[in-house]
Amino acid sequence: MKDSNLECGSIILNKTMDKIIIVFQRLSNKWGLPKGHMTKKEVEKNDKISCAIRETKEETGLQLVKNTNCKVIGKVNMNNK
């Protein structure tokens, strides 16, 4: 079960920071950053980093690694899209 109100994602840049990875969202027919809804377990643990890592793997095939440099750097309220 996923929480429909809580989403996490990632911003992935190349080493020279002049290219970014985006993915095509088939349901919305739009391009965007890899992101998705938190699972119940992630919500209970307030584990946004694990959600972002999981969603990035699901949508891009890239395996991010959780380390001491991982942190939540932004929060956006998308309720009023």
Residue pairs with C-beta under 8 A, 6 or more apart in sequence:
1 39
1 40
2 36
2 37
2 38
2 39
2 40
3 37
3 38
3 39
3 40
3 43
4 37
5 79
6 37
6 38
6 43
6 51
7 35
7 36
7 37
7 38
7 51
7 78
8 35
8 36
8 38
8 42
8 48
8 49
8 51
8 52
8 55
9 33
9 34
9 35
9 36
9 52
9 55
9 56
10 33
10 34
10 35
10 52
10 53
10 55
10 56
10 64
11 20
11 33
12 20
12 21
12 34
12 56
12 60
12 62
13 19
13 20
21 33
21 34
21 60
21 62
22 31
22 32
22 33
23 31
23 32
23 33
23 34
23 59
23 60
24 30
24 31
25 31
25 32
34 55
34 56
34 58
34 59
34 60
35 52
35 55
35 59
36 51
36 54
36 55
36 58
36 59
37 51
38 47
38 48
38 51
39 51
39 54
41 47
42 48
42 50
42 51
42 54
48 72
49 66
49 70
49 71
49 72
50 66
52 64
53 63
53 64
53 65
53 66
56 62
56 64
57 63
57 64
